[in-house]
Amino acid sequence: MGLAPYLHSTRRPVPGVDTAGGFEESHSHATSHLLLPENPALLAGAGPLVLVDDEFSTGNTVLNTIRDLHARYPRDRYVVVALVDMRSAADLGRLAEFATEIGARVDLVTAARGTVNLPEGVLEKGQALVAEHETTEATRTTEATRTTENTRTTENTKTAENTRTTEPADNRPGHPGAARVELGWPRGLPDGGRHGFTPGQRIRLDAALPAMAARVAEALPEGARRVLVLGFEELMYAPLRLARELEQVVSAEVRYSTTTRSPVLALDDPGYAIRTRLVFPAHDDPDDGPGERYAYNVAGAGFDAVVAVVDSAADTPALHAPDGLLAQLAEHTPSVLLAVVPAYVPARPSTERPSMLPEPLRGPAFSSYAPDEVGWLLQDLSDVTLEAPTEEREEAIQSGGAHYAESLPVEYQPSPQYQELFQTALGTSAARIAQAVGAVTELVLAERSPHPVLVSLARAGTPVGVLMRRWAQHRHGLDLPHYAVSIVRGRGIDANALRWLAAHHDPADVVFVDGWTGKGAITRELTEAIREFESAEGVTGFDPEIAVLADPGSCVRTYGTREDFLIPSACLNSTVSGLISRTVLRSDLVGEYDFHGAKFYRELAGSDVSVDFLEAVAAHFPDVADAACAQAKELLATDRTPTWEGWAAVERISEEYEIHDVNLVKPGVGETTRVLLRRVPWKILARAGAGTDLDHVRLLAQQRGVPVEEVDELPYTCVGLIHPKYTRGATGADGKAVTV
């Protein structure tokens, strides 16, 4: 399931941010709602717009909102989602009438339906009930205050030696200070959906949450058993995600709630939902002036700590005042922590984003490729230490503690025997690769665009993109633009790279390039990422179909061959890819307006064979030109609809070997090689009778103590398996230690 961009209404106007809509909520305690997206295109587009509310009663608020949005950003369909449908019989037909009025489809989705029948005189009875209990509550509060003051006076008369020095003085009544927790909120990441929240921003938040939760956990008092994360009015999403992440790293019970401006009668009755109420002055300089704010079911709930999460606009003297929220919390818990999220204010209209992005990096300053061969839409992280031992990375990745793109494996330096094997493999397969390069390039020129913009998926796709560019020069005299961008499984393609491409080229001319397909995970990832990007940005035209040399998994339509054979560039890492590392996506290094990162391993120049690989393959272009063009012509007349048989095979293997995770099954020669170079493999499955294409796989497996098991009727030449129960010091299936 993909991520969707979202926007929530706000009551806080922001100078310089244009209003894209709004509505009046007449029954609310703050009636005027604004829509202030950073990028107004967020509300435009062809797909359905989903509006979410707690209940659908008369429908006035939602329908008025849709009417306003439809006048500004018309579309064909709206979906209203609410917890409960509370419409009366008289209101049931209004939705259909409204849809006819605006000429669009309007659907309502609710979890339950109900009706409310109010008995005569209910308003007067309710007012009397509130008056009675509010008076009782005021009396109880006064008595409690007197008791507290008397207790303080008595305590102050005690001798110093009888004073409990372990009492948390900063959190006692009259000492409203709270211990601050520095979250390390990612630079430029919005605090929530006030100005829109995109899938890319969600990905950044996902990556940063574990570290932020760890900082909160470290600040909690030792032995805390019950913890409340308390959000602040509109700041709901970030505290909720933080609470959910905190729950994963502490043994304490973690609850979540927010403060509110809505007054509710509190009754200390076991059958009543709102048992207690804290009242404190507004502390965010609200546009509607000062007033009371509330926190419910905090007092008397037995919390050992309360983590108050506010944005920086609400971190005011009123928050820290003797009658402020922090002081109120300190009356009811021994520990109050304060976490402040930077209030996000859009710095520039989104239309200026492309001009903010830097030009592509090029060799020789970044990579060993010639500057005209490829432009890298990446940022240079060469000075950052990102490498981690393979065992540690595998543990972190499989435990969910880290994503594979947050660190880099230590670059494998091949032995002389392995380097010799690479050169032998290159000598025997260069012509075969050249023919596949020619065939796939001819397909692209015939079907996709007569003047394509090649965009390689870094880094395995980059040598292929360079070769396709060279073929177009050799065969057709074309000088095609070529760039390399980052795509990360589970996190999508670099949205800033797409913005740059859309600002400099026609998206319809962009052709994404990769080396080969395995089970098709990146193919699916790219398709979903492009869909989400176009929906969020209002940019259309990108075709997510990848062009590859080899498609053994039958995942794409544009390929040179569907045979699973050795592409020697898979045998090495950076030393066959311009000395560039795998790409990195980490929230503390990649900001909202940054490209994904990578390193340039200049120190490995002595082992670099990147240009040698290109020259060896390109040297065969004249010899294979006729065969490649004939192959392309045959493919053009062939039904190349993907069957996804590779994915089906991977699912079968995953279950047969009791792995139960397709991400740990790496099919094909290229993916198996990557497993042996970068991960901690369990075993290798090899098709019975496979020949020299697997010589390097057998050598690597022997060096790492990994068994190779021959299998009949394997759809791939080989498959690499990563065991899901890997722990430090694991052993192979034959009992030998898995060495790195």
Sequence and secondary structure as in RCSB ss.txt:
>XXXX:A:sequence
MGLAPYLHSTRRPVPGVDTAGGFEESHSHATSHLLLPENPALLAGAGPLVLVDDEFSTGNTVLNTIRDLHARYPR
DRYVVVALVDMRSAADLGRLAEFATEIGARVDLVTAARGTVNLPEGVLEKGQALVAEHETTEATRTTEATRTTEN
TRTTENTKTAENTRTTEPADNRPGHPGAARVELGWPRGLPDGGRHGFTPGQRIRLDAALPAMAARVAEALPEGAR
RVLVLGFEELMYAPLRLARELEQVVSAEVRYSTTTRSPVLALDDPGYAIRTRLVFPAHDDPDDGPGERYAYNVAG
AGFDAVVAVVDSAADTPALHAPDGLLAQLAEHTPSVLLAVVPAYVPARPSTERPSMLPEPLRGPAFSSYAPDEVG
WLLQDLSDVTLEAPTEEREEAIQSGGAHYAESLPVEYQPSPQYQELFQTALGTSAARIAQAVGAVTELVLAERSP
HPVLVSLARAGTPVGVLMRRWAQHRHGLDLPHYAVSIVRGRGIDANALRWLAAHHDPADVVFVDGWTGKGAITRE
LTEAIREFESAEGVTGFDPEIAVLADPGSCVRTYGTREDFLIPSACLNSTVSGLISRTVLRSDLVGEYDFHGAKF
YRELAGSDVSVDFLEAVAAHFPDVADAACAQAKELLATDRTPTWEGWAAVERISEEYEIHDVNLVKPGVGETTRV
LLRRVPWKILARAGAGTDLDHVRLLAQQRGVPVEEVDELPYTCVGLIHPKYTRGATGADGKAVTV
>XXXX:A:secstr
     B   BS   TT    EEEE TTSSS EEEE  SSGGGG SSS EEEEEEEESS HHHHHHHHHHHHHS  
SEEEEEEEEE   GGGTTHHHHHHHHHTSEEEEEEEEE      TTHHHHHHHHHHHHHHHHHHHHHHHHHHHHH
HHHHHHHS GGGS TTS GGGSTT    EEE     TT  SSSTT B HHHHHHHHHHHHHHHHHHHHHS TT  
EEEEEEETTB HHHHHHHHHHHHH SSEEEEEEEBS        TT S   EEEEE  S  TT S EEEEES TT
S  SEEEEEEEGGG SHHHHSTTSHHHHHHTT S EEEEEE      S GGGHHHHS   B TTTSSSS TTT E
E SEE TTS  EE HHHHHHHHHHTSS GGGSEE      HHHHHHHHHHHHHHHHHHHHHHHHHHHHIIIII S
S EEEEEETTHHHHHHHHHHHHHHHH     EEEEEEETTTEE HHHHHHHHHHS GGGEEEEEEE SSSHHHHH
HHHHHHHHHHHH        EEEEE TT   SEEEE      GGGG SGGGTTTB   B  TTT  TT   EE B
 GGGGGG  HHHHHHHHHTTHHHHHHHHHHHHHHHHTS      HHHHHHHHHHHHTT   GGGEEESHHHHHHH
HHHS   EEEEETT  GGGHHHHHHHHHHT  EEEETT SSSEEEE  TT  TT B TTS B   
